[in-house]
Amino acid sequence: MTRSTLKLLPLAAFVAAVAPSVCHSQTAAASSVTLYGTLDASVVSVDKTCFASAGSAAAGICGANTRQGGVTAMAGGNVASPVFGMRGSEDLGGGLRANFQLEGDVDPANGTTDGATGAGINASGSTIGSMFRRASWVGLSGSWGSLTVGRRLNSFITNLLGTQVLLSNSVAVSAAAAGGFADFWVKNAITYSSPKMNGFAFEAMHALSNTAGSGSAGSMSSIGANYTVGGLTLYGGYQEHSASTSVVVVAAGMLKNEIDATATLKAVTREMRQVAMSYNVSKQLVTGITITEVEDARMTSLQARYALSPRSSLYAMANINEQGTRTDANGARVAIIPAWGARASAGPVANTTQQALAAGVIHRF
């Protein structure tokens, strides 16, 4: 046996192993599975934040008198969410399809997954390091729309994200967190998505509590709807769970979140207002500005993105956060995280102005 033959043995073994699956895929050509992902990595600098010994984003909003200092850090997800996943579909005939999706987080700075705890809301709870925290559902679709069961993005949030002019985690997610709009990723969910009907479409979701003896404790219901006429799209939505009730009328650029009273906390209401504008300098370069207010905290975000290709781009971001002094009925301050990707090392500092600068690259596959 020659050396060339030896080199070909691994290839022959591989072909023998995959040949049955290749033949099967040819006989079932109507079925497909796609692997996909997005990576967003950047260097971000925040001029004011707490020292680790004085607090962090995870420990809550830093007090105005705590020790403060600037930080420069590598971060993932300032603009786009770094994810990996797979989705598939099978043609069952007669216009009916079976579909699934599995999606998880990945931090390009260190390779870890990002699994957040439930923030006190059972319907959205997950454990640290959940592999498919963002989506794990299966369902059917046809001309009538789609019906899925499993964990997926909240219908209220899905609709809200459609209003963003220049979508960015450091704007949309930071503002939603400050406003108390929880339940981003909802488990135990039954979700129906309608087709487009004369410009109108909606998505409705109900998450089961999975709690013995109680069908409502920890359950969540939400709906998001939009209507398009000409170049104008109007959005609206509603969400209700055991901790809060959220209403959005985005045609007016305003959201309202009523957080209900619990055994230990008083009921509070938080309002968010937002206005945004973008400008295409060229086919490759787009710029934008977004001004967001949550109660008396304000973020002004300036962004520029340059497309290197349909899948790769560079970006620069400058955020100015004027953190407020107001506290709610429970003594909690309202403040907006200055840069979402750096939230673990650069939390909001109450009653001060923070500036965040970031430059990064995004690649989609």
Backbone hydrogen bonds in HBPLUS format (Angstrom, degrees):
<---DONOR---> <-ACCEPTOR-->    atom                        ^
c    i                          cat <-CA-CA->   ^        H-A-AA   ^      H-
h    n   atom  resd res      DA  || num        DHA   H-A  angle D-A-AA Bond
n    s   type  num  typ     dist DA aas  dist angle  dist       angle   num
A0006-LEU N   A0002-THR O   3.10 MM   4  6.47 153.8  2.17 146.2 153.2     1
A0007-LYS N   A0003-ARG O   3.07 MM   4  6.38 151.1  2.15 146.5 153.8     2
A0008-LEU N   A0004-SER O   3.25 MM   4  6.52 135.1  2.47 136.8 147.8     3
A0008-LEU N   A0005-THR O   3.03 MM   3  5.15 131.2  2.28  97.8 111.2     4
A0009-LEU N   A0006-LEU O   3.21 MM   3  5.34 149.9  2.31 101.8 110.3     5
A0012-ALA N   A0008-LEU O   2.94 MM   4  6.20 156.2  1.99 154.3 161.7     6
A0013-ALA N   A0009-LEU O   2.95 MM   4  6.20 158.5  1.99 155.3 160.9     7
A0014-PHE N   A0010-PRO O   2.99 MM   4  6.21 154.6  2.06 144.5 151.2     8
A0015-VAL N   A0011-LEU O   2.98 MM   4  6.23 162.2  2.01 152.1 156.1     9
A0016-ALA N   A0012-ALA O   2.98 MM   4  6.20 159.9  2.02 148.2 153.8    10
A0017-ALA N   A0013-ALA O   3.01 MM   4  6.22 143.5  2.15 141.7 151.5    11
A0017-ALA N   A0014-PHE O   3.12 MM   3  5.09 121.2  2.49  92.8 107.5    12
A0018-VAL N   A0014-PHE O   3.01 MM   4  6.28 156.3  2.07 154.2 159.6    13
A0019-ALA N   A0015-VAL O   2.95 MM   4  5.77 137.2  2.14 147.5 156.6    14
A0022-VAL N   A0018-VAL O   2.95 MM   4  6.17 154.1  2.02 158.1 166.6    15
A0023-CYS N   A0019-ALA O   2.97 MM   4  6.19 161.1  2.01 155.2 159.5    16
A0024-HIS N   A0020-PRO O   2.97 MM   4  6.19 153.2  2.04 143.2 150.9    17
A0025-SER N   A0021-SER O   2.90 MM   4  6.12 154.3  1.96 145.1 151.5    18
A0026-GLN N   A0022-VAL O   3.08 MM   4  6.34 140.2  2.24 142.1 152.5    19
A0027-THR N   A0023-CYS O   3.12 MM   4  6.46 145.8  2.24 143.8 152.5    20
A0027-THR N   A0024-HIS O   3.13 MM   3  5.17 121.1  2.50  94.7 109.0    21
A0028-ALA N   A0024-HIS O   2.91 MM   4  6.12 133.2  2.13 143.0 156.8    22
A0031-SER N   A0028-ALA O   3.09 MM   3  5.92 167.6  2.10 125.8 127.7    23
A0091-ASP N   A0030-ALA O   3.28 MM  61  5.32 147.6  2.39 115.2 124.5    24
A0032-SER N   A0089-SER O   2.89 MM  57  5.53 153.7  1.96 156.5 165.3    25
A0089-SER N   A0032-SER O   2.95 MM  57  5.53 149.2  2.04 149.3 158.3    26
A0034-THR N   A0087-ARG O   2.75 MM  53  5.39 167.3  1.76 163.9 167.9    27
A0087-ARG N   A0034-THR O   2.98 MM  53  5.39 151.7  2.06 145.4 154.1    28
A0036-TYR N   A0085-GLY O   3.02 MM  49  5.53 165.3  2.04 146.8 147.8    29
A0085-GLY N   A0036-TYR O   3.00 MM  49  5.53 150.8  2.08 156.8 151.4    30
A0365-PHE N   A0037-GLY O   2.95 MM 328  5.34 164.5  1.97 143.7 148.0    31
A0038-THR N   A0083-VAL O   2.93 MM  45  5.23 154.3  2.00 138.0 142.9    32
A0083-VAL N   A0038-THR O   2.85 MM  45  5.23 132.9  2.08 131.9 146.6    33
A0039-LEU N   A0363-HIS O   2.90 MM 324  5.37 159.6  1.94 155.4 162.3    34
A0363-HIS N   A0039-LEU O   2.95 MM 324  5.37 154.9  2.02 149.5 157.7    35
A0077-GLY N   A0040-ASP O   3.17 MM  37  5.31 143.5  2.31 123.2 134.0    36
A0041-ALA N   A0361-VAL O   3.17 MM 320  5.77 157.9  2.22 163.3 165.1    37
A0361-VAL N   A0041-ALA O   2.98 MM 320  5.77 155.6  2.04 161.8 165.6    38
A0042-SER N   A0075-ALA O   2.86 MM  33  5.37 153.0  1.93 161.1 165.9    39
A0075-ALA N   A0042-SER O   2.86 MM  33  5.37 166.1  1.88 150.7 153.9    40
A0043-VAL N   A0359-ALA O   3.04 MM 316  5.70 156.9  2.09 155.2 156.3    41
A0359-ALA N   A0043-VAL O   3.14 MM 316  5.70 151.3  2.23 147.3 155.0    42
A0044-VAL N   A0073-ALA O   2.86 MM  29  5.50 168.9  1.87 167.5 169.1    43
A0073-ALA N   A0044-VAL O   2.87 MM  29  5.50 164.0  1.89 161.9 165.2    44
A0045-SER N   A0357-LEU O   2.74 MM 312  5.24 159.2  1.78 156.0 163.4    45
A0357-LEU N   A0045-SER O   2.88 MM 312  5.24 159.1  1.93 148.6 154.8    46
A0046-VAL N   A0071-VAL O   2.89 MM  25  5.46 159.9  1.93 161.8 166.9    47
A0071-VAL N   A0046-VAL O   2.93 MM  25  5.46 155.2  1.99 154.3 162.2    48
A0047-ASP N   A0355-GLN O   3.04 MM 308  5.71 158.9  2.08 158.5 164.9    49
A0049-THR N   A0069-GLY O   2.97 MM  20  5.45 120.6  2.34 121.4 134.4    50
A0069-GLY N   A0049-THR O   2.77 MM  20  5.45 151.8  1.85 151.3 161.1    51
A0051-PHE N   A0067-ARG O   3.33 MM  16  6.14 152.0  2.41 136.4 138.2    52
A0054-ALA N   A0051-PHE O   2.84 MM   3  5.26 146.6  1.95 112.5 123.2    53
A0055-GLY N   A0051-PHE O   3.16 MM   4  6.43 128.3  2.44 153.0 167.3    54
A0059-ALA N   A0056-SER O   3.04 MM   3  5.13 131.3  2.28  97.5 110.8    55
A0060-GLY N   A0057-ALA O   3.21 MM   3  5.25 160.9  2.25 103.0 108.6    56
A0062-CYS N   A0348-PRO O   3.03 MM 286  6.25 151.1  2.11 170.4 165.5    57
A0350-ALA N   A0062-CYS O   2.96 MM 288  6.08 171.0  1.96 167.9 166.4    58
A0066-THR N   A0063-GLY O   3.27 MM   3  5.49 169.8  2.28 111.0 114.0    59
A0170-SER N   A0078-ASN O   3.03 MM  92  5.47 141.5  2.19 162.0 155.8    60
A0169-ASN N   A0079-VAL O   2.98 MM  90  4.99 152.2  2.06 117.1 126.0    61
A0106-VAL N   A0082-PRO O   3.17 MM  24  5.67 148.5  2.27 134.6 131.7    62
A0084-PHE N   A0104-GLY O   3.06 MM  20  5.64 154.5  2.13 146.7 151.8    63
A0104-GLY N   A0084-PHE O   2.94 MM  20  5.64 171.2  1.94 173.0 174.4    64
A0086-MET N   A0102-LEU O   2.88 MM  16  5.43 153.8  1.95 154.3 162.6    65
A0102-LEU N   A0086-MET O   2.90 MM  16  5.43 162.2  1.93 165.4 170.0    66
A0088-GLY N   A0100-PHE O   3.13 MM  12  5.43 158.6  2.18 137.0 141.0    67
A0100-PHE N   A0088-GLY O   3.08 MM  12  5.43 146.6  2.19 146.6 145.6    68
A0090-GLU N   A0098-ALA O   2.83 MM   8  5.15 147.0  1.94 147.8 156.7    69
A0098-ALA N   A0090-GLU O   2.92 MM   8  5.15 155.8  1.98 145.5 152.3    70
A0092-LEU N   A0096-LEU O   2.81 MM   4  5.37 153.9  1.88 150.2 156.1    71
A0096-LEU N   A0093-GLY O   3.22 MM   3  5.61 167.6  2.24 113.7 117.1    72
A0097-ARG N   A0141-SER O   2.94 MM  44  5.28 155.2  2.00 153.2 157.1    73
A0141-SER N   A0097-ARG O   2.94 MM  44  5.28 147.5  2.05 145.3 151.4    74
A0099-ASN N   A0139-GLY O   2.86 MM  40  5.32 168.6  1.88 146.6 148.8    75
A0139-GLY N   A0099-ASN O   2.90 MM  40  5.32 154.8  1.96 150.0 150.2    76
A0101-GLN N   A0137-TRP O   3.11 MM  36  5.65 151.7  2.19 151.9 152.4    77
A0137-TRP N   A0101-GLN O   3.12 MM  36  5.65 152.8  2.19 152.7 160.6    78
A0103-GLU N   A0135-ALA O   2.93 MM  32  4.83 157.4  1.98 134.8 132.7    79
A0134-ARG N   A0103-GLU O   3.15 MM  31  5.36 130.5  2.41 140.7 149.1    80
A0135-ALA N   A0103-GLU O   3.22 MM  32  4.83 141.1  2.38 141.0 132.8    81
A0107-ASP N   A0112-THR O   2.71 MM   5  5.32 152.7  1.79 159.9 168.6    82
A0110-ASN N   A0107-ASP O   3.16 MM   3  5.84 142.2  2.31 116.7 124.5    83
A0111-GLY N   A0107-ASP O   2.57 MM   4  5.05 147.0  1.67 171.3 173.5    84
A0121-ILE N   A0118-GLY O   2.91 MM   3  5.31 168.0  1.93 119.8 123.9    85
A0124-SER N   A0121-ILE O   3.16 MM   3  5.87 149.9  2.26 118.4 125.6    86
A0125-GLY N   A0122-ASN O   3.28 MM   3  5.23 165.4  2.30 105.8 110.2    87
A0187-LYS N   A0123-ALA O   2.81 MM  64  5.70 158.2  1.86 168.1 173.3    88
A0130-SER N   A0127-THR O   3.12 MM   3  5.64 138.4  2.30 147.9 140.8    89
A0136-SER N   A0151-ARG O   2.93 MM  15  5.10 161.4  1.96 141.6 140.1    90
A0151-ARG N   A0136-SER O   3.21 MM  15  5.10 130.9  2.47 128.0 120.3    91
A0138-VAL N   A0149-VAL O   3.16 MM  11  5.77 155.3  2.22 150.7 154.4    92
A0149-VAL N   A0138-VAL O   2.97 MM  11  5.77 159.5  2.01 155.3 158.8    93
A0140-LEU N   A0147-LEU O   2.94 MM   7  5.52 148.5  2.04 157.1 160.5    94
A0147-LEU N   A0140-LEU O   2.86 MM   7  5.52 161.5  1.90 163.1 168.8    95
A0142-GLY N   A0145-GLY O   2.84 MM   3  5.45 156.0  1.90 161.3 169.0    96
A0145-GLY N   A0142-GLY O   3.06 MM   3  5.45 168.4  2.07 115.4 119.0    97
A0146-SER N   A0193-SER O   2.92 MM  47  5.23 150.5  2.01 145.9 154.1    98
A0193-SER N   A0146-SER O   2.95 MM  47  5.23 160.4  1.99 146.9 152.8    99
A0148-THR N   A0191-THR O   2.94 MM  43  5.29 159.9  1.98 150.4 157.0   100
A0191-THR N   A0148-THR O   2.98 MM  43  5.29 165.6  2.00 147.2 151.9   101
A0150-GLY N   A0189-ALA O   2.90 MM  39  5.18 152.8  1.98 147.8 155.8   102
A0152-ARG N   A0186-VAL O   3.16 MM  34  5.65 146.6  2.27 142.9 146.6   103
A0186-VAL N   A0152-ARG O   2.98 MM  34  5.65 164.1  2.01 155.9 151.0   104
A0154-ASN N   A0184-PHE O   2.81 MM  30  5.38 164.5  1.83 153.8 155.4   105
A0158-THR N   A0154-ASN O   2.85 MM   4  6.12 162.9  1.88 158.7 164.3   106
A0159-ASN N   A0155-SER O   3.21 MM   4  6.25 163.9  2.23 142.4 145.3   107
A0160-LEU N   A0156-PHE O   3.14 MM   4  6.31 152.2  2.22 137.3 145.5   108
A0161-LEU N   A0157-ILE O   2.90 MM   4  6.13 157.5  1.95 160.1 163.7   109
A0162-GLY N   A0159-ASN O   3.16 MM   3  5.38 137.4  2.35 100.2 111.7   110
A0163-THR N   A0160-LEU O   3.02 MM   3  5.65 163.3  2.05 117.5 122.9   111
A0164-GLN N   A0161-LEU O   3.19 MM   3  5.55 163.3  2.22 111.5 116.6   112
A0171-VAL N   A0168-SER O   3.10 MM   3  5.34 156.3  2.16 105.5 113.0   113
A0172-ALA N   A0168-SER O   2.81 MM   4  5.91 147.3  1.91 170.6 172.2   114
A0173-VAL N   A0169-ASN O   3.07 MM   4  4.87 125.5  2.38 113.1 128.4   115
A0174-SER N   A0169-ASN O   3.18 MM   5  6.59 147.0  2.29 165.3 174.9   116
A0175-ALA N   A0171-VAL O   3.04 MM   4  5.93 156.9  2.10 141.2 147.9   117
A0176-ALA N   A0172-ALA O   3.00 MM   4  6.13 156.8  2.06 142.2 149.1   118
A0177-ALA N   A0173-VAL O   2.91 MM   4  6.06 155.6  1.97 148.6 154.7   119
A0178-ALA N   A0174-SER O   3.06 MM   4  6.29 155.5  2.12 142.9 149.4   120
A0179-GLY N   A0175-ALA O   2.94 MM   4  6.17 148.4  2.05 147.0 155.8   121
A0181-PHE N   A0176-ALA O   2.94 MM   5  5.22 155.4  2.00 160.0 157.4   122
A0180-GLY N   A0177-ALA O   3.17 MM   3  5.16 153.1  2.25  98.3 106.5   123
A0208-LEU N   A0188-ASN O   2.93 MM  20  5.44 155.9  1.99 151.4 145.3   124
A0190-ILE N   A0206-HIS O   2.88 MM  16  5.41 161.7  1.92 144.7 149.3   125
A0206-HIS N   A0190-ILE O   3.01 MM  16  5.41 152.1  2.09 145.4 154.3   126
A0192-TYR N   A0204-ALA O   2.89 MM  12  5.39 163.0  1.92 160.1 165.7   127
A0204-ALA N   A0192-TYR O   2.91 MM  12  5.39 158.0  1.96 156.3 162.2   128
A0194-SER N   A0202-PHE O   2.96 MM   8  5.62 177.3  1.96 174.1 175.0   129
A0197-MET N   A0200-PHE O   2.74 MM   3  5.02 170.9  1.75 149.2 152.5   130
A0200-PHE N   A0197-MET O   2.97 MM   3  5.02 163.8  2.00 109.1 114.0   131
A0228-THR N   A0199-GLY O   2.80 MM  29  4.83 158.0  1.85 132.8 139.5   132
A0201-ALA N   A0226-ASN O   3.05 MM  25  5.66 154.8  2.11 162.3 167.4   133
A0226-ASN N   A0201-ALA O   2.97 MM  25  5.66 159.5  2.02 162.8 166.2   134
A0203-GLU N   A0224-GLY O   2.86 MM  21  5.42 149.8  1.95 155.7 165.2   135
A0224-GLY N   A0203-GLU O   2.94 MM  21  5.42 156.7  2.00 154.0 161.7   136
A0205-MET N   A0222-SER O   2.88 MM  17  5.29 161.3  1.91 160.8 159.4   137
A0222-SER N   A0205-MET O   2.97 MM  17  5.29 159.5  2.02 144.1 147.2   138
A0207-ALA N   A0220-MET O   2.67 MM  13  5.01 169.1  1.69 159.6 163.2   139
A0220-MET N   A0207-ALA O   3.22 MM  13  5.01 153.8  2.30 129.4 135.3   140
A0214-SER N   A0211-THR O   3.27 MM   3  5.70 163.9  2.29 130.3 130.9   141
A0219-SER N   A0216-SER O   2.94 MM   3  5.13 169.1  1.95 126.2 128.1   142
A0221-SER N   A0240-GLU O   2.96 MM  19  5.46 165.5  1.98 158.3 163.0   143
A0240-GLU N   A0221-SER O   2.86 MM  19  5.46 160.3  1.90 166.0 168.9   144
A0223-ILE N   A0238-TYR O   2.87 MM  15  5.43 150.3  1.96 159.4 164.0   145
A0238-TYR N   A0223-ILE O   2.96 MM  15  5.43 155.4  2.03 151.6 156.5   146
A0225-ALA N   A0236-GLY O   2.90 MM  11  5.45 170.9  1.91 163.8 163.3   147
A0236-GLY N   A0225-ALA O   3.01 MM  11  5.45 150.5  2.10 159.1 157.7   148
A0227-TYR N   A0234-LEU O   2.94 MM   7  5.27 150.9  2.02 144.3 153.2   149
A0234-LEU N   A0227-TYR O   2.88 MM   7  5.27 162.4  1.91 149.6 152.3   150
A0229-VAL N   A0232-LEU O   2.89 MM   3  5.46 160.9  1.93 162.7 168.0   151
A0232-LEU N   A0229-VAL O   3.08 MM   3  5.46 164.0  2.11 131.2 132.3   152
A0237-GLY N   A0248-VAL O   3.30 MM  11  5.27 149.1  2.40 141.0 138.5   153
A0248-VAL N   A0237-GLY O   3.21 MM  11  5.27 163.5  2.24 138.2 136.0   154
A0239-GLN N   A0246-SER O   2.89 MM   7  4.95 147.4  2.00 148.0 149.2   155
A0246-SER N   A0239-GLN O   2.79 MM   7  4.95 158.7  1.84 139.5 147.0   156
A0241-HIS N   A0244-SER O   3.03 MM   3  5.66 159.2  2.08 163.2 169.6   157
A0260-ASP N   A0243-ALA O   2.90 MM  17  5.64 130.2  2.16 128.0 142.4   158
A0245-THR N   A0258-GLU O   2.78 MM  13  5.17 159.1  1.82 145.8 152.3   159
A0258-GLU N   A0245-THR O   2.80 MM  13  5.17 165.6  1.82 165.6 160.8   160
A0247-VAL N   A0256-LYS O   2.94 MM   9  5.45 172.7  1.94 169.2 171.6   161
A0256-LYS N   A0247-VAL O   2.99 MM   9  5.45 164.9  2.02 173.7 174.0   162
A0249-VAL N   A0254-MET O   3.37 MM   5  5.99 171.3  2.37 171.9 174.0   163
A0252-ALA N   A0249-VAL O   3.20 MM   3  5.99 153.3  2.28 115.4 121.0   164
A0253-GLY N   A0250-VAL O   2.88 MM   3  4.34 148.8  1.97  90.4 100.7   165
A0274-GLN N   A0253-GLY O   3.11 MM  21  5.50 155.0  2.18 149.8 153.3   166
A0255-LEU N   A0272-MET O   2.80 MM  17  5.06 158.1  1.85 149.3 155.1   167
A0272-MET N   A0255-LEU O   2.97 MM  17  5.06 162.2  2.01 136.8 140.6   168
A0257-ASN N   A0270-ARG O   2.84 MM  13  5.21 163.4  1.87 160.3 165.2   169
A0270-ARG N   A0257-ASN O   2.85 MM  13  5.21 162.4  1.88 149.7 154.9   170
A0259-ILE N   A0268-VAL O   2.77 MM   9  5.28 143.4  1.91 154.2 165.2   171
A0268-VAL N   A0259-ILE O   2.96 MM   9  5.28 152.7  2.03 146.7 154.8   172
A0262-THR N   A0265-LEU O   3.07 MM   3  5.09 153.1  2.14 127.3 135.6   173
A0295-GLU N   A0271-GLU O   3.05 MM  24  5.76 147.4  2.16 159.7 168.1   174
A0273-ARG N   A0293-GLU O   2.85 MM  20  5.17 156.9  1.90 149.1 157.0   175
A0293-GLU N   A0273-ARG O   2.82 MM  20  5.17 165.7  1.84 157.9 160.9   176
A0275-VAL N   A0291-ILE O   3.06 MM  16  5.51 154.8  2.12 150.3 158.3   177
A0291-ILE N   A0275-VAL O   2.92 MM  16  5.51 171.2  1.92 170.8 172.8   178
A0277-MET N   A0289-ILE O   2.95 MM  12  5.55 153.1  2.03 158.8 166.7   179
A0289-ILE N   A0277-MET O   2.86 MM  12  5.55 158.2  1.91 162.9 170.4   180
A0279-TYR N   A0287-THR O   2.76 MM   8  5.30 158.9  1.80 148.5 152.2   181
A0287-THR N   A0279-TYR O   2.90 MM   8  5.30 169.3  1.91 149.9 153.1   182
A0281-VAL N   A0285-LEU O   2.92 MM   4  5.43 124.1  2.24 136.4 151.9   183
A0282-SER N   A0285-LEU O   3.22 MM   3  5.08 164.4  2.24 140.7 140.6   184
A0307-ALA N   A0284-GLN O   2.82 MM  23  4.83 162.4  1.85 134.8 139.3   185
A0286-VAL N   A0305-ARG O   2.98 MM  19  5.42 159.4  2.02 153.1 159.9   186
A0305-ARG N   A0286-VAL O   2.88 MM  19  5.42 161.8  1.91 159.9 166.0   187
A0288-GLY N   A0303-GLN O   2.97 MM  15  5.34 146.2  2.08 150.5 149.6   188
A0303-GLN N   A0288-GLY O   3.01 MM  15  5.34 164.1  2.04 151.3 153.1   189
A0290-THR N   A0301-SER O   2.98 MM  11  5.22 151.8  2.06 144.0 152.7   190
A0301-SER N   A0290-THR O   2.88 MM  11  5.22 170.9  1.89 156.8 159.7   191
A0292-THR N   A0299-MET O   2.89 MM   7  5.21 166.0  1.91 155.2 159.8   192
A0299-MET N   A0292-THR O   2.82 MM   7  5.21 160.1  1.86 153.2 160.0   193
A0294-VAL N   A0297-ALA O   2.93 MM   3  5.33 155.0  1.99 148.7 156.9   194
A0297-ALA N   A0294-VAL O   3.02 MM   3  5.33 168.3  2.04 133.3 134.2   195
A0298-ARG N   A0322-GLU O   3.02 MM  24  5.13 162.7  2.05 134.0 139.4   196
A0322-GLU N   A0298-ARG O   2.76 MM  24  5.13 157.3  1.81 160.2 165.0   197
A0300-THR N   A0320-ILE O   2.93 MM  20  5.19 158.7  1.98 142.5 149.4   198
A0320-ILE N   A0300-THR O   2.91 MM  20  5.19 158.5  1.95 144.8 152.0   199
A0302-LEU N   A0318-ALA O   2.85 MM  16  5.18 169.8  1.86 152.9 156.4   200
A0318-ALA N   A0302-LEU O   2.89 MM  16  5.18 158.2  1.94 152.8 157.6   201
A0304-ALA N   A0316-ALA O   3.01 MM  12  5.35 149.9  2.10 154.3 156.6   202
A0316-ALA N   A0304-ALA O   2.92 MM  12  5.35 152.0  2.00 152.4 159.6   203
A0306-TYR N   A0314-LEU O   2.82 MM   8  5.18 163.7  1.85 147.5 152.9   204
A0314-LEU N   A0306-TYR O   2.88 MM   8  5.18 158.8  1.92 147.5 151.5   205
A0308-LEU N   A0312-SER O   2.88 MM   4  5.44 141.0  2.04 131.2 142.6   206
A0309-SER N   A0312-SER O   3.12 MM   3  5.15 149.6  2.22 151.5 144.8   207
A0364-ARG N   A0311-ARG O   2.86 MM  53  5.03 145.2  1.98 138.0 149.1   208
A0313-SER N   A0362-ILE O   2.93 MM  49  5.31 153.2  2.00 150.0 155.6   209
A0362-ILE N   A0313-SER O   2.87 MM  49  5.31 164.3  1.89 156.6 159.7   210
A0315-TYR N   A0360-GLY O   2.97 MM  45  5.41 153.3  2.04 146.9 145.7   211
A0360-GLY N   A0315-TYR O   2.99 MM  45  5.41 160.5  2.03 144.6 150.0   212
A0317-MET N   A0358-ALA O   2.86 MM  41  5.11 155.3  1.92 151.7 152.1   213
A0358-ALA N   A0317-MET O   2.92 MM  41  5.11 153.1  1.99 150.1 151.7   214
A0319-ASN N   A0356-ALA O   2.85 MM  37  5.08 163.2  1.87 150.3 156.1   215
A0356-ALA N   A0319-ASN O   2.90 MM  37  5.08 160.6  1.93 147.4 152.7   216
A0321-ASN N   A0354-GLN O   2.76 MM  33  5.04 171.3  1.77 160.1 161.9   217
A0354-GLN N   A0321-ASN O   2.81 MM  33  5.04 155.9  1.86 146.9 151.7   218
A0323-GLN N   A0352-THR O   2.87 MM  29  5.39 146.8  1.98 166.5 164.9   219
A0351-ASN N   A0324-GLY O   3.19 MM  27  5.08 144.9  2.32 143.6 141.1   220
A0328-ASP N   A0332-ALA O   2.89 MM   4  5.45 156.4  1.95 143.8 148.1   221
A0331-GLY N   A0328-ASP O   2.91 MM   3  5.23 165.3  1.93 118.7 120.6   222
A0342-ALA N   A0339-ALA O   3.05 MM   3  5.54 140.7  2.21 112.3 123.0   223
A0343-ARG N   A0340-TRP O   3.20 MM   3  5.18 158.4  2.25 115.8 113.8   224
A0345-SER N   A0342-ALA O   3.05 MM   3  5.62 144.7  2.18 114.7 124.1   225
A0346-ALA N   A0342-ALA O   2.77 MM   4  5.62 128.3  2.03 155.2 171.0   226
